[in-house]
Amino acid sequence: MIPAVSSQLLILGVLYALLAFLLLVLCLATRWPVWVKLAGIALVSGFYVLAQQTFTGVSGWPSVDRLPPKFVFLSAVFDEPVPARGHDGAIFLWVHPVEGGKLVEMPRAYRLAYQKDLRGILEDGLKKARDGNAQMGTTTPRRGPSGSTWLRPAGNQDLEIRLSDVPRAQLPEK
């Protein structure tokens, strides 16, 4: 059985192949100017590339979107930077977003730029999680230059990430 996301990507590929075939038939069967035919080919090809890049995040690749403000920290993997080869490194997080005190979505993988201090925080969180203390994460904007924030990219570099123990649930009295 094909997983749901993989089958959706397969269906998307088949639909674009059908669209390209229809475009080929139109290009061969009509007397449109050559520039119209080339523009149609470029448009369909561009939309295919755009859709493929968009669905890459859906198919399980780590997201580069901003981390949620509150989340349950599940795991992290560290890709060390190698300056000699021009590799900047990365930190891959697996988190479960929280809104209103409840888990609201499926867990999601995120890709962050490698930062040594962030690695230390996440390693401590991993150790605590292995010891049975689930970790709650929060993100807050770092204090930085004032000015319009809409001009800055929506990355995770301007966020401060903190981890704390998830409070134990209290049982009701008998």
GIGI-V521279 format. One record per residue. N is the residue number from 1. RES is the residue in three letters. OMEGA is omega in degrees with one decimal (999 if undefined). D_CENTER is the distance of its C-alpha to the mean C-alpha in Angstrom with 2 decimals. Layout:
# GIGI-V521279
n:res:omega:d_center
N:RES:OMEGA:D_CENTER
N:RES:OMEGA:D_CENTER
This chain:
# GIGI-V521279
n:res:omega:d_center
1:MET:-179.6:25.38
2:ILE:176.4:22.18
3:PRO:-173.9:19.03
4:ALA:-177.5:18.08
5:VAL:179.2:14.85
6:SER:179.2:16.83
7:SER:176.9:19.76
8:GLN:177.1:17.91
9:LEU:176.9:16.83
10:LEU:178.1:20.48
11:ILE:178.1:21.84
12:LEU:178.0:19.88
13:GLY:179.0:21.38
14:VAL:178.8:24.78
15:LEU:177.5:24.71
16:TYR:176.4:24.05
17:ALA:176.4:26.82
18:LEU:178.0:29.13
19:LEU:178.1:28.38
20:ALA:177.7:29.14
21:PHE:177.4:32.32
22:LEU:176.6:33.44
23:LEU:177.0:32.96
24:LEU:178.4:35.03
25:VAL:178.7:37.74
26:LEU:179.8:37.86
27:CYS:-178.9:38.11
28:LEU:-172.4:40.96
29:ALA:-177.6:42.81
30:THR:178.1:42.93
31:ARG:177.2:44.67
32:TRP:175.3:41.89
33:PRO:-177.0:41.97
34:VAL:-177.6:40.08
35:TRP:177.5:37.80
36:VAL:179.1:36.67
37:LYS:179.8:35.93
38:LEU:177.9:33.99
39:ALA:177.3:32.02
40:GLY:178.8:31.13
41:ILE:179.7:30.04
42:ALA:-179.7:27.89
43:LEU:179.8:26.34
44:VAL:178.9:25.50
45:SER:179.0:24.15
46:GLY:178.0:21.96
47:PHE:178.1:20.56
48:TYR:-179.4:19.87
49:VAL:179.0:17.92
50:LEU:179.5:15.91
51:ALA:179.6:15.26
52:GLN:178.8:14.35
53:GLN:179.1:11.69
54:THR:-177.4:10.36
55:PHE:176.6:10.58
56:THR:177.8:8.98
57:GLY:-179.9:5.53
58:VAL:-173.3:8.14
59:SER:173.6:10.00
60:GLY:176.6:8.26
61:TRP:-179.0:6.64
62:PRO:-180.0:4.33
63:SER:173.7:1.10
64:VAL:177.2:4.48
65:ASP:179.1:5.28
66:ARG:176.2:8.24
67:LEU:175.8:8.82
68:PRO:-178.2:11.16
69:PRO:177.5:14.81
70:LYS:-179.7:15.91
71:PHE:170.9:14.49
72:VAL:-178.1:16.08
73:PHE:-177.8:15.23
74:LEU:-177.9:15.31
75:SER:177.1:14.96
76:ALA:174.7:14.06
77:VAL:-175.4:14.75
78:PHE:176.4:16.17
79:ASP:-174.7:16.52
80:GLU:175.3:19.67
81:PRO:176.4:20.32
82:VAL:-175.7:23.24
83:PRO:-178.8:24.87
84:ALA:179.4:27.55
85:ARG:-179.8:25.19
86:GLY:-179.8:23.04
87:HIS:-175.5:19.98
88:ASP:-178.1:18.23
89:GLY:-179.5:16.51
90:ALA:172.4:13.23
91:ILE:179.4:12.39
92:PHE:-179.1:9.96
93:LEU:172.8:9.88
94:TRP:-174.9:10.13
95:VAL:176.2:10.94
96:HIS:-176.5:12.57
97:PRO:179.8:12.65
98:VAL:173.4:16.31
99:GLU:179.2:18.25
100:GLY:178.8:22.03
101:GLY:-178.9:22.36
102:LYS:173.7:20.84
103:LEU:-171.8:17.76
104:VAL:-175.3:16.42
105:GLU:172.3:13.50
106:MET:175.3:12.49
107:PRO:-175.8:10.90
108:ARG:176.9:7.17
109:ALA:178.9:6.04
110:TYR:177.5:4.94
111:ARG:179.0:6.76
112:LEU:174.0:9.73
113:ALA:-177.8:12.91
114:TYR:174.4:15.72
115:GLN:-174.8:18.18
116:LYS:-179.7:21.21
117:ASP:177.0:21.80
118:LEU:177.4:18.31
119:ARG:178.6:18.83
120:GLY:179.3:22.14
121:ILE:-177.1:20.83
122:LEU:176.5:18.27
123:GLU:175.7:21.03
124:ASP:178.0:23.38
125:GLY:177.2:21.01
126:LEU:179.0:20.71
127:LYS:179.1:24.52
128:LYS:179.5:25.10
129:ALA:177.5:22.84
130:ARG:178.5:24.87
131:ASP:176.4:28.00
132:GLY:178.2:27.10
133:ASN:179.1:25.90
134:ALA:-174.5:22.55
135:GLN:175.8:20.49
136:MET:179.8:19.30
137:GLY:175.0:16.97
138:THR:175.6:17.28
139:THR:175.6:16.00
140:THR:178.5:18.61
141:PRO:176.1:18.94
142:ARG:173.9:21.02
143:ARG:-178.1:24.41
144:GLY:-179.4:24.55
145:PRO:178.6:26.40
146:SER:-179.5:27.41
147:GLY:-176.3:26.93
148:SER:-179.0:24.75
149:THR:-177.1:21.10
150:TRP:177.0:20.10
151:LEU:-178.6:20.88
152:ARG:177.7:18.38
153:PRO:-176.6:14.82
154:ALA:-179.8:12.21
155:GLY:-178.7:10.80
156:ASN:-176.7:11.17
157:GLN:-178.6:14.38
158:ASP:179.2:16.59
159:LEU:172.7:15.78
160:GLU:-176.7:18.02
161:ILE:178.4:16.72
162:ARG:176.6:19.51
163:LEU:176.4:20.08
164:SER:179.2:23.13
165:ASP:174.6:24.76
166:VAL:179.6:24.24
167:PRO:178.7:27.73
168:ARG:177.9:29.74
169:ALA:178.9:30.67
170:GLN:177.3:34.33
171:LEU:178.6:36.52
172:PRO:178.6:38.94
173:GLU:179.9:42.59
174:LYS:999:44.93
